Protein backbone atom coordinates (compact mmCIF):
# COMPACT_ATOMS: atom_id res chain seq x y z
CA UNK A 1 0.00 0.00 0.00
CA UNK A 2 1.25 3.47 -0.84
CA UNK A 3 0.09 6.43 1.23
CA UNK A 4 0.65 10.01 0.04
CA UNK A 5 0.02 13.30 1.83
CA UNK A 6 0.05 16.63 0.01
CA UNK A 7 -0.04 19.98 1.81
CA UNK A 8 -0.63 23.16 -0.18
CA UNK A 9 -1.26 26.80 0.62
CA UNK A 10 0.06 28.63 3.63
CA UNK A 11 1.80 31.99 3.58
CA UNK A 12 4.45 30.89 1.05
CA UNK A 13 1.97 29.00 -1.14
CA UNK A 14 4.28 25.98 -1.42
CA UNK A 15 3.09 22.45 -2.05
CA UNK A 16 4.84 19.69 -0.13
CA UNK A 17 4.35 15.95 -0.56
CA UNK A 18 5.21 13.04 1.70
CA UNK A 19 4.76 9.39 0.88
CA UNK A 20 5.49 5.96 2.21
CA UNK A 21 5.12 2.44 0.95
CA UNK A 22 4.08 -0.09 3.57
CA UNK A 23 6.09 -2.77 1.71
CA UNK A 24 9.26 -1.03 2.93
CA UNK A 25 8.21 -0.94 6.61
CA UNK A 26 8.56 -3.54 9.35
CA UNK A 27 5.45 -5.72 9.59
CA UNK A 28 4.08 -4.15 12.80
CA UNK A 29 4.53 -0.60 11.54
CA UNK A 30 3.01 -1.47 8.15
CA UNK A 31 -0.02 -2.96 9.92
CA UNK A 32 -0.42 0.18 12.06
CA UNK A 33 -0.29 2.43 8.98
CA UNK A 34 -2.79 0.18 7.17
CA UNK A 35 -5.17 0.36 10.15
CA UNK A 36 -5.01 4.16 10.15
CA UNK A 37 -5.38 4.36 6.37
CA UNK A 38 -8.48 2.14 6.50
CA UNK A 39 -10.29 4.96 8.33
CA UNK A 40 -9.33 7.67 5.81
CA UNK A 41 -12.54 7.64 3.77
CA UNK A 42 -14.28 9.23 6.76
CA UNK A 43 -11.85 12.15 7.03
CA UNK A 44 -13.02 14.42 4.22
CA UNK A 45 -13.86 17.91 5.36
CA UNK A 46 -14.34 21.48 4.22
CA UNK A 47 -11.42 23.64 3.15
CA UNK A 48 -9.80 25.75 5.82
CA UNK A 49 -11.18 29.29 6.05
CA UNK A 50 -8.64 32.04 5.45
CA UNK A 51 -6.15 32.82 2.73
CA UNK A 52 -3.03 31.49 4.42
CA UNK A 53 -4.32 28.18 5.77
CA UNK A 54 -3.06 24.80 4.65
CA UNK A 55 -5.14 22.39 2.60
CA UNK A 56 -4.39 18.66 2.67
CA UNK A 57 -4.99 15.84 0.23
CA UNK A 58 -4.46 12.26 1.36
CA UNK A 59 -4.25 9.41 -1.17
CA UNK A 60 -4.19 5.72 -0.37
CA UNK A 61 -3.28 3.40 -3.22
CA UNK A 62 -3.09 -0.36 -3.32
CA UNK A 63 -6.28 -1.37 -1.57
CA UNK A 64 -9.36 -2.65 -3.33
CA UNK A 65 -10.08 0.91 -4.49
CA UNK A 66 -7.93 4.04 -4.30
CA UNK A 67 -9.05 6.49 -1.62
CA UNK A 68 -8.52 10.24 -1.87
CA UNK A 69 -9.76 12.73 0.71
CA UNK A 70 -9.22 16.45 1.13
CA UNK A 71 -9.56 18.56 4.24
CA UNK A 72 -8.45 21.86 5.66
CA UNK A 73 -6.07 22.74 8.46
CA UNK A 74 -5.71 21.41 11.12
CA UNK A 75 -7.34 18.24 9.77
CA UNK A 76 -9.56 15.73 11.51
CA UNK A 77 -8.19 14.57 14.88
CA UNK A 78 -8.39 10.94 13.72
CA UNK A 79 -6.06 11.78 10.80
CA UNK A 80 -3.29 13.25 12.96
CA UNK A 81 -1.43 9.99 13.74
CA UNK A 82 -1.17 9.08 10.05
CA UNK A 83 -0.26 12.65 9.05
CA UNK A 84 2.43 12.75 11.74
CA UNK A 85 3.84 9.41 10.58
CA UNK A 86 4.02 10.58 6.97
CA UNK A 87 5.66 13.89 7.90
CA UNK A 88 8.54 12.08 9.62
CA UNK A 89 9.95 11.59 6.14
CA UNK A 90 11.60 14.19 3.92
CA UNK A 91 9.07 16.14 1.87
CA UNK A 92 9.19 16.68 -1.85
CA UNK A 93 7.95 20.02 -3.02
CA UNK A 94 7.95 22.92 -5.39
C-alpha positions, 0 to 999 in steps of 0.5 A: 500500500502506498500512502501520500500526503500533500499539503498546499497553501500557507503563507508561502503558497508551497506544495509539499508531498510526503509518501510511504510504501508499507512494503518497505516498513517492518510488519508491525509498523506497516499494519499500524499504517494500514489500520489508520489508512483504512479509516481515511474515507471518513476524514473528508472535510471542508477547506480551511477558512482564510487565505493562508491556511493549509489544505491537505490531500491524502491518497491511499493506493493499493487497496481494493479501491484508491481512496482520496480525501481532502480537508483543511487545516488542522485536519480531523483529529483521527487523521493526525497519527497518520499525518504525523507518521508521513511527515517524519519523512523528507518532503518533496515540493515545489 
